[in-house]
Structures are given as C-alpha cells and as structure tokens.
Amino acid sequence: MLALVKRLPEPYRTKVQFYLGTSLMPMMRYVRPKLVELTAHTATIRIDVSRRSRNGYNSLFLGALAAGGDCVAGLFPMKFMFDTGHRTIPIVKSVSSVYLKRITTYAHFTCTQGEELYKICESVVASGERQDFTVEVLVTAPAEFGDEVVARITQVMSVKDLSRKSAGNGA
C-alpha cells in the first residue's frame, strides 16, 4: 500500500496519507477533518460545525475541538512514518486547553512545530527510546474572527518507534 502511495504526485500523496491516517480513528472519521495545509513547518486542518460536531448551542463541541487538536498534532509523526517507513506512533498523554470564543461556522487548527516534531521522531528512531514533547495548537475561526486565536490546545505527546520492537520479535 505504501509503495502505491509513494508513486503518487506530491499533492495527491499528502491528501491520501492524511485520509489514511484519519480513517484509522473513529472520532476523526466522525468529525470529518479536512486538510488545509501541510508543509515542513506548518499543518492546518479544518473542522466544520455540522450536525456531527456541534453542541446544543450550535457551536463547535468540546469533543470536536479535542479531536481537531489531536489530529493536527499527530500529522507530523504520521508524515514521518509514511516518509521513512518507521512506525512512529504518537500517543497523547495529557491535554490542556483554553477556549476563548464560541465557534459557529468552522475552525482551523494550526500547529507550527513541524521541523521540531520531525527531529524528535528521528531521535526516537535513532535511540529506540520513547520521548515526550509538548505541542501547541492554535485554533482560529477565519469566517467569524479572522486570524484571532479563539482557543489554545497544549498537548503532551509521547512517541515510540514500534518498527524496532517488531523487528526484535522476529515478526
């Protein structure tokens, strides 16, 4: 499967990798995030306020905000996995979030720590040890508030290289 994906042109490959990664998690499939931008430095996804993601006050549900933060923070380790073939799996250990304004149309979740997260994944593969790191996700609602930050999500993520473990078991 990865060999087929690697033969695609870059814009298509990125989208296929994004949808393969999010299709593995039921909550991600349910809120239907859309990839806006994925570069070496920045990742941005969009979650629309819809029947699936709104609360009783017609604003973005807390669970959808958490799912969006988790999705965008995990994009760089997942991209590293697709690029190198190493199974670097990111797990969220703790989350802290501050919500400043209600979102009633759609939200953009942005993480700008791409190079740092890529280097952490490389060091995890080199050392074989689990590493924890802090990821900051900024949430904006461009249709309502422009570039103003409406929420901040800080996550402590843990990355481990599972390809080293499976190679040691003979599998």
Summary of the structure (lengths in Angstrom):
residues: 171
radius of gyration: 16.4
end to end distance: 18.5
largest distance: 53.9
contacts: 519
relative contact order: 0.16
helix: 43%
strand: 32%
